[in-house]
Each structure stands twice: as structure tokens, then as C-alpha cells.
Amino acid sequence: MADAKEIQYAIMNGISFSGAKKEKGDDDKVKTKARKKGYHTGAHGSASAKHKAEIRQRVKKRASQRKK
């Protein structure tokens, strides 16, 4: 159990339930942008992603969608 000092401190200052701080040195992880690009190009093997990527390519090639 907590002693009187700890209880008094909790009453006066409140209790913080924050988690432990994480280190920001994880460079070996794949970033979201890379995964998103793989999905947009259909590179990850999903049939629906390949289909959507094909549709995007067709829309991109339309004369009305090109930059002027």
C-alpha cells in the first residue's frame, strides 16, 4: 500500500497515466509513404490493387487529365 505522503502527493498533484517514452531511432521500419506507393502501383500482389492501379493509369493518360 501507499503511505500517507504518496496519497497526499497524488491528491495535490494528480496521477499521470502516460506510457513509457519510445525511442525515435527506428530507421529499419518501412514508412507509410512507401507502403502506399506499393499499393497504388499494385506491387504488393492484391488483385483489387492491380485493378485500381490499372484504372488510375488509364485516367492519367486521358487527354482531359493531362497538365496543360
N, C-alpha and C positions, 0 to 999 in steps of 0.2 A: 504494500500500500504506500501511498504518497504521504509524506509528512506534512505538517501544517504550513511550512514555508512554501512548498511546491503548490499546495492548494491555494494559498494566498496569492502567489505569483500568477497562477492560472486565472484567478478571479479578476485580478487587477489588469493583466496584460493580454488575456485571451489565450486560446490554444491555436497553434498553426498546424494544419494537417497537410502541408505541402510535401511532395515526394522528394526523393533524393535528386540532386542536380546531376545531369548527364554530361559527359564529356563531348565536345564538338569536334573531335579529331577522327571521325569515321569517314575516311576517304574511299574505302573499299566498297561502299554501298552504291547501287545503281540509282541515279537520280530520276525523279519523276518525269522530267522532260525526255530523257532517253527512252523510257518505257512508253511514253505517249507517242513518240515518233514511231516506235516499232509497231504500235497498234495502228496508227494512221496509215502506215505503208503496208500493213498486212503481214509483216515479217514474223510475227510470233505463231503463225500457223492456224489461227482461227478462221474458219470458212466465212463467218459473217464479217470479220475484219477485212479479209481479202476482197469480199464483195463490195463493202463500203469504200475501200481504197480504190477499187476499180471505178466506182461511181464518181468519187472525188476527182480522179484523173480525167474522166470524160467531161465533167463540169468545168474543170480547169482549162481544158483545150477548146472549149466553145469560144467563138469569136466575141460573143457578148460579155464574157467573163475576163477577157484579157485586158491588161492595162493599156491605156491609150497613149 
